[in-house]
């Protein structure tokens, strides 16, 4: 009605590809606050592959989630070093 656009975010969670019943879950959130993945994952334990967004930091500090970084984002840093 008002002609304005609202921003919203989907946090995406995917099981391992070799899981017996692989799944993908899209969790809607009105913003990018780190509380959303914390609430969604709760006491879950495992490996979480993400970009370097700070919203995940609290999960890694709990030490029940192991961080697996995103190669697509780190490659930029390799490129920058190579250009020097």
C-alpha positions in Angstrom: 0.0 0.0 0.0 2.5 2.7 1.0 4.9 2.0 -1.9 7.8 1.5 0.6 9.9 -1.7 0.6 10.8 -3.4 3.9 14.0 -5.4 4.3 13.8 -8.9 5.7 16.3 -11.7 6.0 16.3 -15.5 5.6 18.7 -17.4 7.7 19.4 -20.7 5.8 20.2 -24.0 7.6 21.1 -27.1 5.7 22.0 -30.6 6.9 25.0 -32.4 5.6 24.5 -33.6 2.0 25.0 -37.3 3.1 22.5 -37.1 6.0 19.9 -39.9 5.9 17.2 -37.2 5.3 18.9 -34.0 4.1 16.9 -30.9 4.7 17.1 -27.1 4.1 15.3 -24.7 6.4 14.7 -21.0 5.8 14.1 -19.0 8.9 12.6 -15.5 8.4 13.9 -12.6 10.5 13.2 -8.9 10.3 16.9 -8.0 10.8 20.4 -9.6 10.8 20.8 -9.7 14.6 22.9 -12.7 15.8 20.1 -13.6 18.2 18.1 -15.2 15.4 20.6 -18.1 14.7 21.2 -18.4 18.4 17.5 -18.9 19.1 16.9 -21.2 16.1 19.9 -23.5 16.8 19.4 -23.5 20.6 21.5 -26.3 22.1 22.4 -27.8 18.8 26.0 -29.1 18.5 27.9 -29.4 15.3 29.8 -27.7 12.5 28.4 -24.5 11.1 29.8 -23.1 7.8 29.2 -19.4 7.4 30.6 -16.2 6.0 32.5 -14.0 8.5 29.4 -12.2 9.6 29.7 -11.2 13.3 26.2 -12.4 14.1 27.5 -15.9 14.4 30.2 -15.0 16.9 28.1 -15.8 20.0 27.5 -19.3 18.7 31.2 -20.0 18.3 32.0 -18.6 21.8 29.7 -21.3 23.3 32.1 -23.9 22.0 29.3 -26.3 21.1 29.5 -25.1 17.5 32.6 -25.5 15.4 33.2 -22.8 12.9 33.9 -23.8 9.3 34.7 -20.6 7.3 33.5 -19.8 3.8 36.1 -20.2 1.1 34.2 -17.8 -1.3 34.8 -15.0 1.1 38.4 -15.8 2.1 39.6 -16.0 -1.4 39.4 -12.2 -1.6 42.1 -11.9 1.0 44.3 -14.3 -1.0 43.8 -12.1 -4.0 44.7 -8.9 -2.1 48.0 -10.5 -0.8 48.9 -11.6 -4.3 48.4 -8.1 -5.6 51.0 -6.6 -3.2 
